[in-house]
Amino acid sequence: MIKKVTMADVFKNSRYRGKHVVLVSGEVYTAKTGEGAAKILEKVRKEHPRSTPEVAYLPKAHSLILWM
């Protein structure tokens, strides 16, 4: 039995740090920029029209994010 990847698994994995991550139907897609993530999102919506993709940005380990 193949285990589907969840967003919790993605957050635990350090190889996704500093990247935009799109997760749909257990498949992980990554992009370095927001524009790249938007292109992946368009592609994923065509390939998986009935699935809802999860999108997140995982900052690098020592990044400070200011929220206003």
DARA-V771935 format. One line per field, one symbol per residue. ss: DSSP state (H for helix, E for strand, C for the rest). psi: psi as a letter, one per 20 degrees, with the letter a starting at -180 (. if undefined). burial: 1 if it has 9 or more other ideal C-beta (glycine too) atoms within 8 Angstrom, else 0. Layout:
ss = ???
psi = ???
burial = ???
This chain:
ss = CCCCCCHHHHHHCHHHCCEEEEEECCEEEEECCHHHHHHHHHHHHHHCCCCCCEEEEECCCCCCCCCC
psi = pppqprhhhghhpiiipjqpppppkjppqqqhrhghhgggggghhhhmhiqoqppqporrgkqpppp.
burial = 00001010011000011011111100011110000110111001100100001011010000000000
